[in-house]
């Protein structure tokens, strides 16, 4: 599957089959993380990959937006102090979140290209997730990605007309 | 309302109760910052999880199940079609009104 095909076929999955992720998919996601760029090469992000069933249940307990029973959850974290020290105020205020978005996209597309589904989740109680994972105080969870094998078709997608999303040369053209 | 037998032990029920309580409180906390349309969705999901918990404890009510039928059917588009979801909620509420006034659930 080429990149554009992967992008076009990826949809958020909210129901998963009771099946563990194949090891090569987890390894590929690790590679996707390690090869994702970061502004000023600050590398202030940290990623916790969770596959233990009990820990996933505990995460789900405090992540109301996490649907279904995923085979894995990746917790995308950011270190504000490290971003400030290595990337400056722009990284600390804004770019570290863009960095996480870029990495999230790389992970989800990697999973999709290998036959697994995903869903990004922001609806969770961050202090609870931090406690469950034993995160250092300066490392905050910012996004979850659930991973697994979708067992239901995705929801219908609604999109704005292309003209409302893309302009050429000047806004509105 | 039917009371059914259940094979769940006290430990399993406690875990399910913790799942439920955490879901409700976490949802409530998050709604301060989430889109307004998340509220109806979270409340419907809360009821669904509450019913699952009761069913695990051996309790099931056909009227409530009937009220939930339209809600369940429309739940996947709650975010993309909030007006449709509102109509489904109205249909579910109508079933409960009928039961409140003494009607019986349809077969």
Interface residues (C-beta under 8 A of the other chain):
Chain A: X57 X60 X61 X62 X63 X64 X123 X124 X125 X128 X155 X156 X158
Chain B: X15 X18 X19 X22 X23 X26 X27 X29 X30 X34 X38 X42 X45 X76 X77 X80
